[in-house]
Amino acid sequence: MFENVRAEMARNGYTNKDVAKELGISEWAFGQKLNGYSQFKLDEMAKIRQLLKNNLSIEYLFFADSIRGGANAATN
């Protein structure tokens, strides 16, 4: 789930712990969101997009699964 977020985090050298700290949530909570057990809030999506600094769209990062026909995507 959220493979594009994971890939961009890796390209930019961010760990789950790094991103969780930037979002002000626990590493566990961030992991829950990445694995689809809870939802990202819109402000969290925007903050992650800003953190990655690659001019990537929210759609690419968070909704690519649904665009490709996958069952899992972020909602808000």
Secondary structure, DSSP 8 states (H G I E B T S, - for coil): --HHHHHHHHHTT--HHHHHHHHTS-HHHHHHHHTTSS---HHHHHHHHHHH-S---HHHHHSHHHHTT-S-----
